[in-house]
Structures are given as C-alpha cells and as structure tokens.
Amino acid sequence: MPARSRSETLFHRARRAIPGGVSSPVRYYPPYPRFIRRGKGAFVEDVDGRRYVDHTLAYGPLLLGHAHPVVGRAVREQLADGSIFGAPVELEVTVAERLRRMFPSLAMVRFVSTGGEAALSILRLARAATGRPGVAKIDGGFHGSIDQLLVRAGSGAATFPSSDGVVGSPTTPTALLPFNDVEAVRELLGTRDDIGLILIEPVLGNMGTILPDPGYLRALRRLTREHGVLLAFDEVITGFHAGYGGAQGRYGIRPDLTMLGKVLGGGLPLAAYGGSRTLMSRVAPSGAVYQAGTYSGNPLSLAAARAVLGWLTPARVRKVEAETQALVAGLKAVFDDRGVPVEIPTVGSMFSVFFSDTDVRTAADARSSRTTQYLRWAGNMLEQGVFLPQSAFESLFVSTEHGPSEREKVLRAAETSLARATII
C-alpha cells in the first residue's frame, strides 16, 4: 500500500476536529482535498510540494493573484501601526471615496466583513425602506448562509442542496425566480404586493458563470421601478471580475443597492453594501436601521482594499480580460479538436466550463449539464498541475498574474486530461 500523502494525512486528522474536515463545504472533494501551504502570483503549492496553476483563486478574491507585493506591503505597514481600534480610521473614508468613483450607484457605503453580512444588512434596509417584508431571489444565486436566502442557492449549496435548521418566514416566503426570465418577474410583481426587494447576481457566479440575456437586466430595472420594488445587485464576485465598475458598469444598469466583497479585500475579509444617500441615511447612527460589527471597517482589510483599488487601473483590468479571452479560446479549441461539446460563458476575468450541448442560461441548465464529466476532467486537471474548482457549479477566474506561459501549461494539461478515456 502506497504511503499517504501529507494532504491525505491532514484530512484524516481534520475530520476528527472539524466537521467534514473543512471550514467551508465547497473545499471538500473526494477522495481528499489538497492542503495548500503557499501561493505566489498565478500558482499555489500544496503541503506535498506539488505546484499548480491556480484558476480557483480562493473562489474569487485574488484578482491580483497570490501574495501580490502591493497588498502585502500595505498590510504590513498597517499592522505595524495596529490591527483594530474600535474607532473610525482614515482608510474607511479613502476606500469609500474610491468606490463612489468606480460605482456611480454608490452615493454612500457601509463596510462589513463578509458578503453574507452585507446581504443580511440589505434585507433589513429594504424592509425598512419599503415597508414590505418579502424578498425575491434568483434560482442558483448564493448570498451567504442566511436562512431567508438559502433557497435553491448556488456555490456549495448546489452540491449539498438541502439544509436542516433553515427557518423561513411563514407569512412572507422567499420568492424564487429563474434567471433570464422577464415574464416570471412580471408575474411575481403583478401578484404579490409584499415584495420589497429583488436580490440578484447580475451575472450568476455561484452556479458557474451564467450571463444575462440581452435586455434582461434592463427589463428587471424597469419592472422594479414600476412596482416600487428595490433592486439589489450582489456584486461580491462581479464587482471587479465583470469589469472596472462591475456588471452594473458593463451593462449600464444602476441598481438601488449593491453588495461588494471578495476582490475588494485583496484576500482579507472585507465586504461593503451601499446605495443612494436617501436609502443609506436610514442606517444607524444616521437612521433607525441597526447594523454593527466589531470587525467592520477593519484597518488591515481596508489597507489591502486601498492597495487593490489603487493598483487596479482600467488598463490592467482590460489586460486581464484579454488574457481570459485568450485562455477561453484555447480551451474551446482543445475541446472542439476532441469532439467534446462544451459551453464556456465568459465575462471579464471569470468563466465556466459546462459539459453541455446547449446554451446555459439558467441554474436548471447548469444542473442539467454533464456534471460528472466535469468532475472527472477537473480531477484530471488537478493531477496535471492545474487547480480548478472541483465542482461544476463554481466559476473559474484569471488574475493579473496569469499570462501566456501559464496559459500554455493549462492548455497542455487540458489536452492530456481530455485524452483520458474517462472523459470522452
């Protein structure tokens, strides 16, 4: 019997101390997950010394790649001055002002620690502003582990699709809408007058990458205005991966409320929510909508955010988008050469590989794709030195540190992986 790898040994230890051996369900995959000890640029290295081109990128935060020097320097400098004070810091003002310039819909922002915390805060704010308790979300959208939103959710919840202990409101159940279905929105808002908020990832990122149909987001904006319903964009993923200024900038839609996260913190825990001055003035201490957190506006995270936002120029964003397009074109050619039908929806620096014969426009389409085939391919890619999400329902990402040499490694690995009989 071959000796266990260090990752396998650590996983056996972890299962005795941590539920399932992991701190988030999406990190588990059979027979055991790789334990990572370091990352640099476009690569990660596991505890057994194996090196991988990384297109998981921590499921989105690392648009600048691993251990980017501008982020590391900013965090070290702040740490020398202290990590937390329980008082305002200048960094909050600096980062908030930069976000206002990047996202015209954000007249004011409030910093929190996670995207889930931002979603919970938006729910409360919307109820207060509209006087309506109901919320609608998109099938396949994931907005954190929140009872009211953990309904037909994406990300790890798509792989583990049910949860005990979830309590919804018996009087105002969460409404579920298919992505890219304008008629479903029109019907919902015409029959339920308790809906005060529609919360949507403008590009689905947690069922893999699924793009909005032309005109879909604009129709959604028009219908919500007609019915006095707030429209919130969850741009925790798309806020920077979909382009400079996020999906709302790319598609020219101004939502009432916006959530940001992941890339914003440069690898440190940071999220934000914001909107118009009228709405955000309802948040305490300006208004009566209470939200607070000890780590909200943490100086270390904000130092990283200032560094990220200062380094991410429109030209650098365009460059990583061009590299993403080149990688996707190369992958499509590899699949085409092998006669394997795939769909690879792409926007900005994010994309997905769906083993599917038809367009993937909804979460239902994603669930109907050949997910077992994807898992075999992704597992083979891992063995070939390419770290991909080991789930068909996650997006792949490209960082500013990926370039032609990394692309060639990935394409060679894709050819080798597809040549294995289990894939065809």
C-alpha positions as a Markdown table, in Angstrom:
| # | Residue | x | y | z |
|---|---|---|---|---|
| 1 | Met | 0.0 | 0.0 | 0.0 |
| 2 | Pro | 1.5 | 3.4 | -1.0 |
| 3 | Ala | 2.3 | 5.8 | 1.7 |
| 4 | Arg | -0.3 | 8.5 | 2.4 |
| 5 | Ser | 0.3 | 12.0 | 1.1 |
| 6 | Arg | 0.6 | 14.7 | 3.6 |
| 7 | Ser | -2.7 | 16.2 | 2.4 |
| 8 | Glu | -4.4 | 12.9 | 3.0 |
| 9 | Thr | -2.9 | 12.6 | 6.4 |
| 10 | Leu | -4.0 | 16.1 | 7.3 |
| 11 | Phe | -7.5 | 15.4 | 6.0 |
| 12 | His | -7.9 | 12.3 | 8.3 |
| 13 | Arg | -6.8 | 14.5 | 11.2 |
| 14 | Ala | -9.1 | 17.3 | 10.2 |
| 15 | Arg | -12.2 | 15.1 | 10.1 |
| 16 | Arg | -11.7 | 14.4 | 13.8 |
| 17 | Ala | -11.6 | 18.1 | 14.7 |
| 18 | Ile | -13.5 | 19.9 | 12.0 |
| 19 | Pro | -17.0 | 19.0 | 10.6 |
| 20 | Gly | -16.3 | 17.2 | 7.3 |
| 21 | Gly | -12.6 | 18.1 | 7.6 |
| 22 | Val | -13.1 | 21.5 | 6.1 |
| 23 | Ser | -14.2 | 25.0 | 7.1 |
| 24 | Ser | -16.5 | 25.5 | 4.1 |
| 25 | Pro | -18.3 | 22.7 | 2.2 |
| 26 | Val | -17.1 | 23.7 | -1.3 |
| 27 | Arg | -13.5 | 22.9 | -0.2 |
| 28 | Tyr | -14.3 | 19.2 | 0.2 |
| 29 | Tyr | -13.9 | 16.9 | -2.7 |
| 30 | Pro | -13.2 | 13.1 | -2.8 |
| 31 | Pro | -11.0 | 11.3 | -2.0 |
| 32 | Tyr | -9.4 | 14.2 | -0.1 |
| 33 | Pro | -8.8 | 17.9 | -0.7 |
| 34 | Arg | -5.3 | 19.3 | -1.3 |
| 35 | Phe | -4.0 | 21.3 | 1.6 |
| 36 | Ile | -2.3 | 24.4 | 0.4 |
| 37 | Arg | 0.8 | 25.8 | 2.1 |
| 38 | Arg | 1.7 | 28.8 | -0.1 |
| 39 | Gly | 0.7 | 30.8 | -3.1 |
| 40 | Lys | 2.6 | 33.2 | -5.3 |
| 41 | Gly | 1.3 | 35.0 | -8.4 |
| 42 | Ala | -0.7 | 32.6 | -10.5 |
| 43 | Phe | 0.5 | 29.5 | -8.6 |
| 44 | Val | -0.3 | 27.6 | -5.4 |
| 45 | Glu | 1.8 | 24.8 | -3.8 |
| 46 | Asp | 0.3 | 22.1 | -1.6 |
| 47 | Val | 1.9 | 20.6 | 1.5 |
| 48 | Asp | 3.3 | 17.7 | -0.6 |
| 49 | Gly | 5.3 | 20.2 | -2.7 |
| 50 | Arg | 3.1 | 19.9 | -5.8 |
| 51 | Arg | 2.7 | 23.2 | -7.7 |
| 52 | Tyr | -0.5 | 24.2 | -9.6 |
| 53 | Val | -1.6 | 26.9 | -11.9 |
| 54 | Asp | -4.5 | 28.3 | -9.9 |
| 55 | His | -7.7 | 29.2 | -11.6 |
| 56 | Thr | -9.8 | 28.8 | -8.4 |
| 57 | Leu | -8.2 | 31.9 | -6.8 |
| 58 | Ala | -9.9 | 31.3 | -3.5 |
| 59 | Tyr | -13.3 | 31.4 | -5.4 |
| 60 | Gly | -12.8 | 34.9 | -6.5 |
| 61 | Pro | -10.9 | 37.3 | -4.2 |
| 62 | Leu | -7.4 | 37.1 | -5.8 |
| 63 | Leu | -7.8 | 39.2 | -8.9 |
| 64 | Leu | -4.2 | 40.3 | -8.2 |
| 65 | Gly | -3.0 | 36.8 | -7.7 |
| 66 | His | -1.4 | 35.3 | -4.6 |
| 67 | Ala | 0.8 | 37.4 | -2.3 |
| 68 | His | 0.8 | 40.5 | -4.5 |
| 69 | Pro | 3.5 | 42.8 | -3.2 |
| 70 | Val | 1.4 | 45.9 | -3.2 |
| 71 | Val | -1.2 | 44.2 | -0.9 |
| 72 | Gly | 1.5 | 42.6 | 1.3 |
| 73 | Arg | 3.3 | 45.9 | 1.8 |
| 74 | Ala | 0.1 | 47.7 | 2.6 |
| 75 | Val | -1.0 | 45.2 | 5.2 |
| 76 | Arg | 2.5 | 45.0 | 6.9 |
| 77 | Glu | 2.6 | 48.8 | 7.1 |
| 78 | Gln | -0.8 | 49.0 | 8.7 |
| 79 | Leu | -0.1 | 46.1 | 11.1 |
| 80 | Ala | 2.9 | 48.0 | 12.4 |
| 81 | Asp | 0.5 | 50.7 | 13.4 |
| 82 | Gly | -2.2 | 48.4 | 14.9 |
| 83 | Ser | -4.8 | 46.0 | 13.6 |
| 84 | Ile | -8.0 | 47.2 | 15.2 |
| 85 | Phe | -9.1 | 50.2 | 17.2 |
| 86 | Gly | -12.9 | 50.2 | 17.6 |
| 87 | Ala | -12.8 | 53.7 | 16.2 |
| 88 | Pro | -13.0 | 55.3 | 12.8 |
| 89 | Val | -9.9 | 55.3 | 10.6 |
| 90 | Glu | -9.0 | 57.5 | 7.6 |
| 91 | Leu | -8.8 | 54.3 | 5.4 |
| 92 | Glu | -12.6 | 54.0 | 5.6 |
| 93 | Val | -13.0 | 57.4 | 4.1 |
| 94 | Thr | -10.4 | 56.8 | 1.4 |
| 95 | Val | -11.8 | 53.5 | 0.3 |
| 96 | Ala | -15.4 | 54.7 | 0.4 |
| 97 | Glu | -14.5 | 57.6 | -1.8 |
| 98 | Arg | -12.7 | 55.4 | -4.3 |
| 99 | Leu | -15.8 | 53.1 | -4.5 |
| 100 | Arg | -18.1 | 56.0 | -5.1 |
| 101 | Arg | -15.9 | 57.0 | -8.1 |
| 102 | Met | -15.9 | 53.4 | -9.5 |
| 103 | Phe | -19.6 | 52.7 | -8.9 |
| 104 | Pro | -21.9 | 55.7 | -9.7 |
| 105 | Ser | -24.8 | 53.9 | -7.9 |
| 106 | Leu | -22.9 | 54.1 | -4.6 |
| 107 | Ala | -23.5 | 57.5 | -3.0 |
| 108 | Met | -22.7 | 56.0 | 0.4 |
| 109 | Val | -21.3 | 52.7 | 1.5 |
| 110 | Arg | -21.0 | 50.8 | 4.8 |
| 111 | Phe | -18.2 | 48.3 | 5.4 |
| 112 | Val | -18.8 | 44.9 | 6.8 |
| 113 | Ser | -16.7 | 41.7 | 7.0 |
| 114 | Thr | -18.5 | 39.2 | 4.6 |
| 115 | Gly | -20.8 | 39.2 | 1.7 |
| 116 | Gly | -23.4 | 37.3 | 3.8 |
| 117 | Glu | -23.3 | 40.1 | 6.3 |
| 118 | Ala | -23.9 | 42.6 | 3.5 |
| 119 | Ala | -26.8 | 40.6 | 2.3 |
| 120 | Leu | -28.4 | 40.4 | 5.7 |
| 121 | Ser | -28.0 | 44.2 | 6.1 |
| 122 | Ile | -29.6 | 44.9 | 2.7 |
| 123 | Leu | -32.6 | 42.7 | 3.6 |
| 124 | Arg | -33.2 | 44.7 | 6.7 |
| 125 | Leu | -32.7 | 48.0 | 5.0 |
| 126 | Ala | -35.1 | 47.1 | 2.2 |
| 127 | Arg | -37.8 | 46.1 | 4.6 |
| 128 | Ala | -37.4 | 49.4 | 6.5 |
| 129 | Ala | -37.4 | 51.5 | 3.3 |
| 130 | Thr | -40.4 | 49.8 | 1.5 |
| 131 | Gly | -42.5 | 48.6 | 4.4 |
| 132 | Arg | -42.7 | 45.2 | 2.6 |
| 133 | Pro | -41.2 | 42.1 | 4.2 |
| 134 | Gly | -41.0 | 40.0 | 1.1 |
| 135 | Val | -37.8 | 39.3 | -1.0 |
| 136 | Ala | -37.3 | 37.6 | -4.3 |
| 137 | Lys | -34.0 | 35.9 | -5.3 |
| 138 | Ile | -32.7 | 34.0 | -8.3 |
| 139 | Asp | -32.6 | 30.3 | -8.6 |
| 140 | Gly | -28.9 | 29.5 | -8.2 |
| 141 | Gly | -27.9 | 32.7 | -6.6 |
| 142 | Phe | -25.9 | 32.5 | -3.4 |
| 143 | His | -25.8 | 35.4 | -1.0 |
| 144 | Gly | -24.3 | 33.8 | 2.1 |
| 145 | Ser | -25.6 | 31.2 | 4.6 |
| 146 | Ile | -28.7 | 33.2 | 5.6 |
| 147 | Asp | -32.0 | 31.4 | 6.2 |
| 148 | Gln | -34.2 | 33.6 | 4.1 |
| 149 | Leu | -31.7 | 33.4 | 1.1 |
| 150 | Leu | -30.6 | 29.8 | 1.4 |
| 151 | Val | -33.3 | 28.7 | -1.1 |
| 152 | Arg | -32.2 | 27.0 | -4.3 |
| 153 | Ala | -28.8 | 28.5 | -3.7 |
| 154 | Gly | -25.6 | 28.1 | -5.6 |
| 155 | Ser | -22.0 | 27.5 | -4.7 |
| 156 | Gly | -21.5 | 24.7 | -2.2 |
| 157 | Ala | -25.2 | 24.7 | -1.5 |
| 158 | Ala | -25.8 | 23.5 | -5.1 |
| 159 | Thr | -23.6 | 20.4 | -4.3 |
| 160 | Phe | -25.2 | 19.9 | -0.9 |
| 161 | Pro | -28.7 | 21.1 | -1.9 |
| 162 | Ser | -30.6 | 20.8 | 1.4 |
| 163 | Ser | -30.0 | 22.2 | 4.8 |
| 164 | Asp | -31.6 | 21.3 | 8.1 |
| 165 | Gly | -32.4 | 24.1 | 10.5 |
| 166 | Val | -33.4 | 26.7 | 7.9 |
| 167 | Val | -36.4 | 28.8 | 9.1 |
| 168 | Gly | -38.2 | 30.9 | 6.6 |
| 169 | Ser | -41.0 | 33.4 | 7.2 |
| 170 | Pro | -44.4 | 31.6 | 7.3 |
| 171 | Thr | -46.2 | 34.7 | 6.1 |
| 172 | Thr | -43.7 | 36.1 | 3.5 |
| 173 | Pro | -41.8 | 33.2 | 1.9 |
| 174 | Thr | -38.9 | 34.0 | -0.2 |
| 175 | Ala | -39.9 | 34.1 | -3.9 |
| 176 | Leu | -37.8 | 32.2 | -6.3 |
| 177 | Leu | -37.2 | 33.5 | -9.9 |
| 178 | Pro | -35.5 | 31.7 | -12.8 |
| 179 | Phe | -32.6 | 33.7 | -14.2 |
| 180 | Asn | -33.2 | 35.3 | -17.6 |
| 181 | Asp | -37.0 | 35.1 | -17.3 |
| 182 | Val | -38.6 | 38.5 | -17.6 |
| 183 | Glu | -42.1 | 37.1 | -17.6 |
| 184 | Ala | -41.6 | 35.4 | -14.3 |
| 185 | Val | -40.6 | 38.7 | -12.8 |
| 186 | Arg | -43.6 | 40.4 | -14.3 |
| 187 | Glu | -46.0 | 37.7 | -13.0 |
| 188 | Leu | -44.5 | 37.8 | -9.5 |
| 189 | Leu | -44.7 | 41.6 | -9.1 |
| 190 | Gly | -48.2 | 41.5 | -10.5 |
| 191 | Thr | -49.5 | 39.0 | -8.0 |
| 192 | Arg | -47.5 | 39.7 | -4.8 |
| 193 | Asp | -47.6 | 43.2 | -3.3 |
| 194 | Asp | -45.5 | 42.2 | -0.3 |
| 195 | Ile | -42.2 | 42.0 | -2.3 |
| 196 | Gly | -39.9 | 44.9 | -1.5 |
| 197 | Leu | -36.6 | 43.7 | -2.8 |
| 198 | Ile | -35.3 | 41.6 | -5.7 |
| 199 | Leu | -31.7 | 40.5 | -5.0 |
| 200 | Ile | -29.7 | 39.2 | -7.9 |
| 201 | Glu | -26.2 | 38.4 | -9.1 |
| 202 | Pro | -26.3 | 40.3 | -12.4 |
| 203 | Val | -24.0 | 37.6 | -13.8 |
| 204 | Leu | -24.6 | 34.3 | -11.9 |
| 205 | Gly | -21.3 | 33.3 | -10.4 |
| 206 | Asn | -22.2 | 30.6 | -8.0 |
| 207 | Met | -23.8 | 28.2 | -10.4 |
| 208 | Gly | -20.8 | 28.6 | -12.6 |
| 209 | Thr | -20.7 | 31.7 | -14.8 |
| 210 | Ile | -24.1 | 32.3 | -16.4 |
| 211 | Leu | -24.6 | 35.5 | -18.4 |
| 212 | Pro | -27.7 | 37.7 | -18.6 |
| 213 | Asp | -29.6 | 37.7 | -21.9 |
| 214 | Pro | -29.5 | 41.0 | -23.8 |
| 215 | Gly | -32.1 | 43.3 | -22.3 |
| 216 | Tyr | -32.8 | 41.1 | -19.2 |
| 217 | Leu | -31.3 | 43.4 | -16.6 |
| 218 | Arg | -32.8 | 46.5 | -18.2 |
| 219 | Ala | -36.2 | 44.9 | -18.1 |
| 220 | Leu | -35.7 | 43.9 | -14.5 |
| 221 | Arg | -34.7 | 47.5 | -13.6 |
| 222 | Arg | -37.8 | 48.9 | -15.4 |
| 223 | Leu | -40.3 | 46.4 | -13.7 |
| 224 | Thr | -38.9 | 47.0 | -10.2 |
| 225 | Arg | -39.3 | 50.8 | -10.7 |
| 226 | Glu | -42.8 | 50.4 | -11.9 |
| 227 | His | -43.8 | 48.4 | -8.9 |
| 228 | Gly | -41.9 | 50.3 | -6.3 |
| 229 | Val | -39.5 | 47.4 | -5.6 |
| 230 | Leu | -35.9 | 47.9 | -4.7 |
| 231 | Leu | -33.3 | 46.2 | -7.0 |
| 232 | Ala | -30.1 | 45.0 | -5.3 |
| 233 | Phe | -27.1 | 43.7 | -7.2 |
| 234 | Asp | -24.9 | 41.2 | -5.4 |
| 235 | Glu | -21.6 | 42.1 | -7.0 |
| 236 | Val | -19.5 | 40.3 | -4.4 |
| 237 | Ile | -18.0 | 38.3 | -7.3 |
| 238 | Thr | -18.8 | 40.5 | -10.4 |
| 239 | Gly | -17.9 | 43.8 | -8.7 |
| 240 | Phe | -14.4 | 43.6 | -10.1 |
| 241 | His | -14.3 | 40.4 | -12.2 |
| 242 | Ala | -17.0 | 41.5 | -14.6 |
| 243 | Gly | -15.1 | 44.7 | -15.4 |
| 244 | Tyr | -14.0 | 48.0 | -14.0 |
| 245 | Gly | -17.1 | 49.3 | -12.4 |
| 246 | Gly | -18.6 | 45.8 | -12.1 |
| 247 | Ala | -21.5 | 44.3 | -14.0 |
| 248 | Gln | -23.5 | 47.4 | -13.5 |
| 249 | Gly | -20.9 | 49.4 | -15.3 |
| 250 | Arg | -20.6 | 46.8 | -18.1 |
| 251 | Tyr | -24.3 | 46.5 | -18.7 |
| 252 | Gly | -25.2 | 50.2 | -17.9 |
| 253 | Ile | -27.7 | 49.4 | -15.1 |
| 254 | Arg | -27.9 | 51.4 | -11.9 |
| 255 | Pro | -29.4 | 49.3 | -9.0 |
| 256 | Asp | -30.8 | 50.7 | -5.8 |
| 257 | Leu | -28.4 | 48.8 | -3.6 |
| 258 | Thr | -25.1 | 47.0 | -4.2 |
| 259 | Met | -23.1 | 44.4 | -2.4 |
| 260 | Leu | -19.3 | 44.2 | -2.9 |
| 261 | Gly | -16.7 | 41.8 | -1.5 |
| 262 | Lys | -14.0 | 39.2 | -2.4 |
| 263 | Val | -11.6 | 41.2 | -4.7 |
| 264 | Leu | -12.3 | 44.3 | -2.6 |
| 265 | Gly | -10.3 | 42.9 | 0.4 |
| 266 | Gly | -7.4 | 41.6 | -1.7 |
| 267 | Gly | -7.6 | 38.3 | 0.2 |
| 268 | Leu | -8.6 | 39.7 | 3.6 |
| 269 | Pro | -12.1 | 39.6 | 4.9 |
| 270 | Leu | -13.9 | 42.7 | 3.7 |
| 271 | Ala | -17.3 | 43.5 | 2.1 |
| 272 | Ala | -19.5 | 46.5 | 1.7 |
| 273 | Tyr | -23.0 | 47.5 | 0.8 |
| 274 | Gly | -24.3 | 50.8 | -0.4 |
| 275 | Gly | -26.7 | 52.8 | -2.5 |
| 276 | Ser | -28.4 | 56.2 | -2.7 |
| 277 | Arg | -27.9 | 58.7 | 0.1 |
| 278 | Thr | -31.7 | 58.5 | 0.8 |
| 279 | Leu | -31.5 | 54.8 | 1.4 |
| 280 | Met | -28.2 | 54.6 | 3.2 |
| 281 | Ser | -29.2 | 57.5 | 5.5 |
| 282 | Arg | -31.6 | 55.1 | 7.1 |
| 283 | Val | -28.6 | 53.1 | 8.5 |
| 284 | Ala | -27.7 | 53.8 | 12.2 |
| 285 | Pro | -26.5 | 56.1 | 13.6 |
| 286 | Ser | -28.0 | 58.3 | 10.8 |
| 287 | Gly | -31.2 | 56.4 | 10.9 |
| 288 | Ala | -33.1 | 53.6 | 12.7 |
| 289 | Val | -31.9 | 50.5 | 10.7 |
| 290 | Tyr | -29.3 | 49.0 | 13.0 |
| 291 | Gln | -26.2 | 47.2 | 11.8 |
| 292 | Ala | -22.9 | 46.8 | 13.6 |
| 293 | Gly | -19.8 | 44.6 | 13.8 |
| 294 | Thr | -16.6 | 44.7 | 15.8 |
| 295 | Tyr | -14.5 | 43.9 | 12.7 |
| 296 | Ser | -16.5 | 46.2 | 10.3 |
| 297 | Gly | -14.0 | 48.6 | 8.7 |
| 298 | Asn | -11.0 | 46.6 | 9.9 |
| 299 | Pro | -7.9 | 48.6 | 9.2 |
| 300 | Leu | -5.9 | 45.7 | 7.9 |
| 301 | Ser | -8.6 | 44.8 | 5.4 |
| 302 | Leu | -9.0 | 48.4 | 4.4 |
| 303 | Ala | -5.3 | 48.8 | 3.8 |
| 304 | Ala | -5.4 | 45.9 | 1.5 |
| 305 | Ala | -8.5 | 47.4 | -0.3 |
| 306 | Arg | -6.8 | 50.7 | -0.8 |
| 307 | Ala | -3.8 | 49.0 | -2.3 |
| 308 | Val | -6.1 | 46.8 | -4.6 |
| 309 | Leu | -8.2 | 49.8 | -5.8 |
| 310 | Gly | -5.1 | 51.9 | -6.3 |
| 311 | Trp | -3.4 | 49.2 | -8.4 |
| 312 | Leu | -6.5 | 48.2 | -10.5 |
| 313 | Thr | -6.5 | 50.7 | -13.3 |
| 314 | Pro | -8.9 | 50.3 | -16.3 |
| 315 | Ala | -5.9 | 49.3 | -18.5 |
| 316 | Arg | -4.9 | 46.5 | -16.1 |
| 317 | Val | -8.5 | 45.3 | -16.0 |
| 318 | Arg | -8.6 | 45.2 | -19.8 |
| 319 | Lys | -5.3 | 43.3 | -19.9 |
| 320 | Val | -6.6 | 40.5 | -17.6 |
| 321 | Glu | -9.8 | 40.4 | -19.6 |
| 322 | Ala | -7.8 | 39.9 | -22.8 |
| 323 | Glu | -5.8 | 37.1 | -21.2 |
| 324 | Thr | -9.1 | 35.5 | -20.1 |
| 325 | Gln | -10.4 | 35.6 | -23.7 |
| 326 | Ala | -7.2 | 34.0 | -25.0 |
| 327 | Leu | -7.4 | 31.2 | -22.4 |
| 328 | Val | -11.1 | 30.5 | -23.2 |
| 329 | Ala | -10.4 | 30.5 | -26.9 |
| 330 | Gly | -7.6 | 28.0 | -26.4 |
| 331 | Leu | -9.7 | 25.8 | -24.2 |
| 332 | Lys | -12.6 | 25.8 | -26.7 |
| 333 | Ala | -10.2 | 24.8 | -29.5 |
| 334 | Val | -9.0 | 21.9 | -27.3 |
| 335 | Phe | -12.5 | 20.6 | -26.7 |
| 336 | Asp | -13.5 | 21.1 | -30.3 |
| 337 | Asp | -10.5 | 19.1 | -31.5 |
| 338 | Arg | -11.5 | 16.2 | -29.3 |
| 339 | Gly | -15.2 | 16.5 | -30.3 |
| 340 | Val | -16.3 | 17.2 | -26.8 |
| 341 | Pro | -19.3 | 19.7 | -26.7 |
| 342 | Val | -18.9 | 22.4 | -24.1 |
| 343 | Glu | -20.3 | 25.8 | -23.3 |
| 344 | Ile | -17.8 | 28.4 | -21.9 |
| 345 | Pro | -19.7 | 31.5 | -20.8 |
| 346 | Thr | -17.2 | 34.3 | -20.2 |
| 347 | Val | -17.3 | 37.9 | -18.9 |
| 348 | Gly | -14.4 | 40.0 | -17.8 |
| 349 | Ser | -12.0 | 37.7 | -15.9 |
| 350 | Met | -14.4 | 35.0 | -15.0 |
| 351 | Phe | -15.7 | 32.0 | -16.9 |
| 352 | Ser | -17.1 | 28.4 | -16.6 |
| 353 | Val | -16.7 | 25.2 | -18.5 |
| 354 | Phe | -20.1 | 23.4 | -18.8 |
| 355 | Phe | -20.1 | 20.0 | -20.4 |
| 356 | Ser | -23.3 | 20.7 | -22.3 |
| 357 | Asp | -24.7 | 20.5 | -25.8 |
| 358 | Thr | -26.9 | 23.6 | -25.4 |
| 359 | Asp | -26.6 | 27.2 | -24.1 |
| 360 | Val | -26.6 | 27.5 | -20.3 |
| 361 | Arg | -28.9 | 30.4 | -19.4 |
| 362 | Thr | -30.4 | 29.3 | -16.1 |
| 363 | Ala | -29.4 | 27.3 | -13.0 |
| 364 | Ala | -31.6 | 24.5 | -14.3 |
| 365 | Asp | -29.5 | 24.4 | -17.4 |
| 366 | Ala | -26.4 | 24.2 | -15.3 |
| 367 | Arg | -27.8 | 21.3 | -13.2 |
| 368 | Ser | -28.7 | 19.5 | -16.5 |
| 369 | Ser | -25.1 | 19.7 | -17.8 |
| 370 | Arg | -22.8 | 16.7 | -17.6 |
| 371 | Thr | -21.5 | 17.4 | -14.1 |
| 372 | Thr | -19.9 | 14.0 | -13.7 |
| 373 | Gln | -17.9 | 14.6 | -16.8 |
| 374 | Tyr | -16.7 | 18.0 | -15.5 |
| 375 | Leu | -15.7 | 16.4 | -12.2 |
| 376 | Arg | -13.6 | 13.8 | -14.0 |
| 377 | Trp | -12.0 | 16.4 | -16.1 |
| 378 | Ala | -11.3 | 18.8 | -13.2 |
| 379 | Gly | -9.8 | 15.9 | -11.2 |
| 380 | Asn | -7.5 | 15.0 | -14.1 |
| 381 | Met | -6.5 | 18.7 | -14.4 |
| 382 | Leu | -5.6 | 18.7 | -10.7 |
| 383 | Glu | -3.3 | 15.7 | -11.4 |
| 384 | Gln | -1.8 | 17.6 | -14.3 |
| 385 | Gly | -1.0 | 20.6 | -12.1 |
| 386 | Val | -4.0 | 22.9 | -12.7 |
| 387 | Phe | -6.1 | 23.8 | -9.7 |
| 388 | Leu | -9.7 | 24.2 | -10.8 |
| 389 | Pro | -12.9 | 24.2 | -8.7 |
| 390 | Gln | -13.8 | 20.6 | -8.0 |
| 391 | Ser | -17.4 | 21.4 | -8.6 |
| 392 | Ala | -19.3 | 22.1 | -11.8 |
| 393 | Phe | -21.2 | 24.9 | -10.1 |
| 394 | Glu | -18.3 | 27.3 | -9.5 |
| 395 | Ser | -16.7 | 30.0 | -11.7 |
| 396 | Leu | -13.1 | 29.9 | -12.8 |
| 397 | Phe | -11.0 | 33.1 | -12.5 |
| 398 | Val | -8.0 | 34.7 | -14.1 |
| 399 | Ser | -5.7 | 37.0 | -12.3 |
| 400 | Thr | -3.5 | 39.8 | -13.4 |
| 401 | Glu | -0.6 | 37.5 | -12.8 |
| 402 | His | -1.7 | 34.9 | -15.4 |
| 403 | Gly | -0.1 | 35.2 | -18.8 |
| 404 | Pro | 0.9 | 33.2 | -21.9 |
| 405 | Ser | 3.3 | 30.8 | -20.1 |
| 406 | Glu | 0.6 | 29.8 | -17.6 |
| 407 | Arg | -2.0 | 29.6 | -20.4 |
| 408 | Glu | 0.2 | 27.1 | -22.3 |
| 409 | Lys | 0.5 | 24.9 | -19.2 |
| 410 | Val | -3.3 | 24.9 | -18.8 |
| 411 | Leu | -3.9 | 24.1 | -22.4 |
| 412 | Arg | -1.4 | 21.2 | -22.4 |
| 413 | Ala | -3.0 | 19.9 | -19.3 |
| 414 | Ala | -6.5 | 20.2 | -20.8 |
| 415 | Glu | -5.3 | 18.1 | -23.9 |
| 416 | Thr | -3.8 | 15.4 | -21.7 |
| 417 | Ser | -6.9 | 15.4 | -19.4 |
| 418 | Leu | -9.3 | 15.0 | -22.3 |
| 419 | Ala | -7.3 | 12.2 | -23.8 |
| 420 | Arg | -8.1 | 10.0 | -20.8 |
| 421 | Ala | -10.9 | 7.5 | -21.6 |
| 422 | Thr | -13.0 | 8.5 | -18.6 |
| 423 | Ile | -13.7 | 12.0 | -20.1 |
| 424 | Ile | -14.8 | 11.1 | -23.6 |
